[in-house]
């Protein structure tokens, strides 16, 4: 997908997960959904303020939850990005955006097809 398609994917998928989270609670999201939500939170902060602080304002545990979910999903490279999100520049975030979205999307698709 092109960059703009990944932006649309994250907005649309994030919105679906936000609604599910509101309706059923965080505990009822699977790891792929949790990771997608955390990516949406990080993206929100980076696009709207250019930093991680805004993401932390939206969801203070987004880094911890993303690392845990990515690790359980076997996405060590994604876990590392979230682990170091505090020092993540806006430029690096946007450079990694397509790769991160592709990995997270793949995990979400695998989760959906396995019924999880």
N, C-alpha and C positions, 0 to 999 in steps of 0.2 A: 504494500500500500504506500501511497504518497504521504508526506508529512500531514497535509490537510485532512486526509482520510483518517489518519490516526487521531488527529484532534477530534474529529467528529465521532469516531469510535469511542474515545474516552469520555466525551461529554454524554453521549447517548447511553453507553453502558454504565457509566457512573451514576447517571440519573436513575436507571433501573435499580441499581443496587442501593442507592439512597432511599428509594421508595420501599424496597424490601426491608432494609434495616429499620426504617421508621415503623413499618407494619409488624415485623416479627422480632426485632431486636438483633443486636450485634452477635449474640451467641448463636443465632440461627443462620449466620452467614458461613459458608465454607471458606477454606483458606484462600482459594482463588478469588472469591468475591471480596474477602477482606483485603487482599493485596491490591485488587483493582480499586477498591475504595480508598486505600492509602495513597495509591498513585494519583487518583483524582484529587485528593487533598493536597498533595505535593504540587501537582500541576496548577491547582487554584492559586496557591501561594506564589509560585514562580511567575505565572502569567499576570496576576493582579498586583503583586507588590515586588516581585523580583527577588524574593527571599523565602527562607524556610520558616521564619517567625510567623508569618501569616498562616502557614499550614499548621503550625503548632497551636495557633489561636483557634483554628477550626476544630482540630482533633489533637490534643496534647500528646497522645500515645501513638501517633501515626508511625513514627520511626520504629519503635519497639514492636508494634503489631506487624508492620510490613516485614521487618527482618525475620520475625518468628514464622510468619506465613510463607515467605519466600524460601526460608530454610526447609520447612516441612515439605514444600513443593519441589525441592531439589534445585532451586534457582539461586545458586550461590552468587552469581554475578549481580543479580538484582538485589539480593540481601546486602551485598557489599555497598551498593549505591545508596541504599537506605541507611545502612549503618553509618555512612559518612555524610549523610544529608546535611548535617550542620555546617559543613565546610563546602557544600556543593554550590558552585557558582551558577548563575542563570545561564551563562554561555555553555557550560558543561552539561547542564540539564538538557538544554535544547539540542545539543550534539548527540546525547544519548537517548533522546526521546523515542525515536522510531524503534530502536533496539529494545528498549524497555517495554514499550507497548506491544511489540511483537511477542516477546517472551510472556508477558502477563496475559495477553489474549490467547496464546497457545495453552497456557495453564487453565484459563477459564473455559476454553472449548473442551479440553480434556476432562475437566471436572463435570461439565454439563453432559458430555457423552457417557460418562461413567455413572451418572445419576447422583453425583456428589455435589 
